[in-house]
Amino acid sequence: MLPYGRQSIDEDDVEAVAAVLRGDWLTTGPTVTAYEEALSELAGGHPVVTCTSGTAALHAAYSGLDLRAGDEVVTTPMTFVATASGATLAGAEVVFADVDPGTGLIDPAAVEAALTERTRVVAAVDYAGHPCDYDALQPLADRVGAVTLADAAHSIGGSYRGRPVGDLADVTTFSFFPTKNLTTTEGGAVVTKDPDVARRVREFHNIGLVRDPDRFEVTDQGPWHQEVHRLGVNYRLSDVACALGLSQLRRLPRFARRRGEVFAAYGEALADLDGLALPAMQGDVNPVWHLYPVRVLDGRRAEVYTRMREAGVGVQVNYLPVYWHPAYARLGYRRGMCPNAERFYEQVLSLPMFPDLTDDDVALVVDTLRGILT
Ligand SMILES: Cc1ncc(COP(=O)(O)O)c(C=O)c1O
């Protein structure tokens, strides 16, 4: 089965990982620092904390923002559950704002309507790799004293109005899962513009350990001492994983280029097909296309999903609206809240998109889809 997404690993990646395995540091060593520095360079020069996954990065980011019971996080339902669940786990209440019907991106007008004096975070998702309209979102967040968070699990390497992803929101999170734009196997990262948030994220992801003697509350111990002020977790990414990340980062421009070529090839080959809406691009953006989400019209999405997979083409549905998950339904969220997101979900189908996809693979996907829809 042709997968809908997969990693691209070459001998340089294998060698980079092997070199770290032969060295002294398997974790919490110089390769973690080097990877965080390289990510920072890509993402506007802000502090970066690597984490064990994109889910961990979101949880650490919300925890670093010091959310408390009663605080609200406004976010999109058209995302992987972790964008919202990280906020819920950190103690905040999630408020869903509807999406633009064409792009599936959070709609600034819906965000504006959802803001209250309790809003602490506006969390946008660069769905499919398309950066959101941060110049519209940031002033809305600023107006109520909230921060913007970009879940950039799909969009690392892209840009918006000439600014790189990582520099667009107050806080940004990445995922390095194998299907993403680059991989560390499992992995993720938090980028933040606020050094205090960066410190809290770093401490949270490292069990809450404080190592700075100037901040010690227990002052009668020896040079071995470290202490915990606020409870944390172990979300540390290893040197082995970061070696893979550093090696992959060198190829990110190549990955991005091929993803762009596949996007263009699908667009050209499918433009005239009735019953299909192609991914929309809005504004001055340079996406790295993580997904190729078409919308299958006329109620045929489930049929097309099944027939594509039967023909050996791995398609995927991204995503169930977050509040349809039983965990959120049990909290009282009801279907119908965000009609654009629900309609988008009912139509959306991600076609295979990854850098090693060949022209023949693209032709197979196109021919199979044409065969079903015509
Ligand atoms: C939009 C979005 N946010 C967060 C995540 C979580 O990332 P991870 O799978 O690395 O935990 C994913 C990945 O599945 C994602 O697609």
The ligand as an SDF file (V2000), in Angstrom:
LIG
                    3D

 16 16  0  0  0  0  0  0  0  0999 V2000
   -1.5290   19.4210   14.1910 C   0  0  0  0  0  0  0  0  0  0  0  0
   -0.8060   18.4600   15.0790 C   0  0  0  0  0  0  0  0  0  0  0  0
   -0.5250   18.8170   16.3370 N   0  0  0  0  0  0  0  0  0  0  0  0
    0.1340   18.0010   17.1720 C   0  0  0  0  0  0  0  0  0  0  0  0
    0.5400   16.7560   16.7810 C   0  0  0  0  0  0  0  0  0  0  0  0
    1.2050   15.8540   17.7690 C   0  0  0  0  0  0  0  0  0  0  0  0
    2.4850   15.4790   17.3670 O   0  0  0  0  0  0  0  0  0  0  0  0
    3.1110   14.0700   17.8140 P   0  0  0  0  0  0  0  0  0  0  0  0
    2.5030   13.0150   16.9630 O   0  0  0  0  0  0  0  0  0  0  0  0
    4.5790   14.2690   17.5290 O   0  0  0  0  0  0  0  0  0  0  0  0
    2.8370   13.8910   19.2530 O   0  0  0  0  0  0  0  0  0  0  0  0
    0.2900   16.3350   15.4690 C   0  0  0  0  0  0  0  0  0  0  0  0
    0.7660   15.0420   14.9660 C   0  0  0  0  0  0  0  0  0  0  0  0
    0.1670   14.0550   14.8600 O   0  0  0  0  0  0  0  0  0  0  0  0
   -0.4180   17.2030   14.5950 C   0  0  0  0  0  0  0  0  0  0  0  0
   -0.7150   16.8230   13.3520 O   0  0  0  0  0  0  0  0  0  0  0  0
  1  2  1  0
  2  3  1  0
  2 15  2  0
  3  4  2  0
  4  5  1  0
  5  6  1  0
  5 12  2  0
  6  7  1  0
  7  8  1  0
  8  9  2  0
  8 10  1  0
  8 11  1  0
 12 13  1  0
 12 15  1  0
 13 14  2  0
 15 16  1  0
M  END
$$$$
